[in-house]
Amino acid sequence: MSVATFAIRNGSSGFSATDYGLYAATVLAWGFSWIAMKSQVASVSPEVSVFWRFVLAAAIMMTWAKFRGYTLSFGATEHMRFAGLGAFLFSTNFTLFYYGAIQIPSGLLAVIFSTASIFNLFLALILFGQRPNPLALVAGMLGFAGIALMFWPKLAGAEFNTEAAVGLGLCIAGTLSFCCGNMLSADTQQRGIPVVPAAAWGMVYGAVLLGVFSLLRGQSFAVEWSFTYFSGLVYLAVVASVIAFASYLTLLGRIGSARAGYATVMFPVVALTLSTIFEGYQWTFLAAIGLVCVLGGNVLMLRAR
């Protein structure tokens, strides 16, 4: 069975209770992660923060895999795949977004990352020849338009100078890295490799790549000794990495990249809700319309066949 057939078959089936649970876990875990991410870039180099994040996450995933009885012994071909997951999903994309967080507002970070649902559709077409379902494509576009409307005050108010342009480019590159990892993960699952050991090894390789990169740059591995930094690090490692990625990658294999990727459109809604509660976000007419578009697009994506 080809990857395209696998993705179409999984993407065309209805949602089960397990799918809804995985979807909710992914949206909530990543929705809260933007606040935690901001706490990581103030005084520590982004690649070092991401390194320690995945050192902790890899240790937890390896322990979990061993406890659940998964085999962790694989051949050289599988380890090449795991290294690819580490490069795309567990190092490059996060490092690029951490650097982007220095330059541009967190709301804009969430908006950019939400385009993953659309990139997934086109990458599936380019890499696997999987034609996007027209309804899924409309749903993705509607959801992204809604997110843009919801964050329009931030977008319009941001000072778009050279630094902001660089930050935008880094985040777009990070989103593409994430989407390439999606495609590799779907193909890896199609070949019968379970999510947990694949993610565990991917995190190991991601941490190794970040460690080497940090050494080559002459970075110190020292971190900020504060409650804010460490609480953010633990949340990002345990919840936003281990729990969220296990949920998301499992969902990816069950329902296909198009609908799984739509979780990355929904989590900015969670971020906006948190901003309303804790940061005094001011709702506007455009933001209300945007919320309707996001929810409507979500319904369309869930109903897409």
Secondary structure, DSSP 8 states (H G I E B T S, - for coil): --HHHHHHHHHHS---HHHHHHHHHHHHHHHHHHHHHHTTSSSS-HHHHHHHHHHHHHHHHHHHHHHTT------HHHHHHHHHHHHIIIIIHHHHHHHHHHHS-HHHHHHHHTTHHHHHHHHHHHHH-----HHHHHHHHHHHHHHHHHTHHHHHHS--SHHHHHHHHHHHHHHHHHHHHHHHHHHHHHTT--HHHHHHHHHHHHHHHHHHHHHHTT-------SHHHHHHHHIIIIIIIIIHHHHHHHHHHHH-HHHHTTHHHHHHHHHHHHHHHHS-----HHHHHHHHHHHHHHHHHHH--
